[in-house]
Amino acid sequence: MSRIRWDEIPPALRAAIEDVLGEPVVAAHSQPGGYSPGSADRVVTASGRRAFVKSAGLSVNPETPGIHRAEAAVTASLPEAVPAPALIGFVEHEDWVALVLEDVEARHPSTPWQPRELQAVLDALHAMGSAPLPAEVAVTELPDAIAGDAGHWRSIDTSAMPALPRGLDDFVREHHEELTDAAARAVEDVRGDRLVHFDTRADNILLRDDGTVLLVDWPWGARGVPWFDALSLLINVRYYDPGADIERLVTAHPVFEGMPADAATRVLAGFAGLFLGSSLRPAPPRMPTLRRFQRDQAVVTLDWVRERWEG
């Protein structure tokens, strides 16, 4: 993936961003990571004010502007206590959009995940899910957000499916109907009243030097069960370290208290369908590595589902 740079953003959009910040931008430092082909810059204004700016146009990727709009709407509605950078402003020019967010001095977690950092993130997710989300916060209901996962399974032609490591393609062919049914049943498993980030992985998490945790990139924010984000985070842990004892974490950390084992497995089956089905589609513009990443996530998740079913 090649990100566009600050100086490649349309001048009228840059001017609108500077209007939000109240003065000209004098420096911009492009940020690597993530899977969006749009810009991602830490900017500095003439007086030294800092902000984080993300932008994209339809010509860059047809889906990204809509994702940025959703992120702006969710971020603006988050309760103050949520560990997320604040939205400073959102601007549009023709088919281009930009989010202007609080800049944070922090770093992504180390990968493979380190125990202390993983503990801090799980603790933060537990705290975020400890109280109901106010009803007026306008986010998607989590059952609605995952309702399409069974459809991903139905769309997969198992007779034409490419080979997967460790015989997982045979596992999918043998259990296709069961995986589809599990993903469909997971819809009711995730109904709840807590805030869900929905995309918890290392590149969407920041750690400050004082150990506090921030979640970034909120377009998929939802209302659901408090353990959903922690479960999906463990997919990322295992992605970077196939030998990680993630079941020990499920048993040991309080964020997983009240998570029914069968429900968790059904949710994982839904994730596997999302990842595998998406990986079989053509690569989107300017995002050549995305499908491989989705395929690798599918492998990790299917491995975990198989272990749970056979264990």
Disulfide bonds with the S-S distance in Angstrom:
none
